[in-house]
Amino acid sequence: MLSRRELLRSATAGAAALALPSFVRADGPKGFELPKLPYAFDALEPIIDAKTMEIHHGKHHQAYVDNLNKALAGKPELGKPIAELVRDYKKLPMELQGPVRNNGGGHLNHSWFWQMMTKGGTPLKGDLLKAIDASFGTFDKFKTEFVTAATTQFGSGWAWLVKGKDKPLAIVKTANQDNPITDGLTAVLGCDVWEHAYYLKYQNLRAKYVEAWFGVVNWDFAASLYAAK
Ligand code: MN
């Protein structure tokens, strides 16, 4: 695994201008909006149960959106795509940094997360498969490293497959709602390991959840993030 420092050295902030969910902007008529789930609540059963999806999307993600809009109310100059806002949150006035980091990060992460899953999953193939083999040796080694990152993230957070500027792939984990984009890295795949993502079905068995989660991964979407400039 590349160290975070090595990755940072290989990355630049400019590398992060990519296929970001620009559909979510603070200067829309209603501020940021909760994106529609691209499938029904029960579409990912039995791996992710319908109740978890309903609460996760309708309550947790909605709360990030609402709190972000509250924090940015009356500040039209901050009307930019969510990924830009989160990437550059450290340049914001001090009182906005926390709200944008946490609620903006939550909005960004979940906007991607829903698309990173699909009913039954899709096969990993093409350039991303080759890149994973090149970076990790085999898919199984990649998966083991990813599950380890997900299960060793202390408390709430995310495990990510990321790429740097020259497309080296690596696995990182972030706390709370931090997104690798803030470090100049591009998310290719991310797994939410907050308890709200799995507790109803898996209780404390985070490893079991992450292992099962691979069964709903939308590798086509991950490949589009990987391919994006
Ligand atoms: Mn979540």
Residues whose N, C-alpha, C, O or C-beta is under 5 A from the ligand:
A	BS01	MN	D192 W194 A197
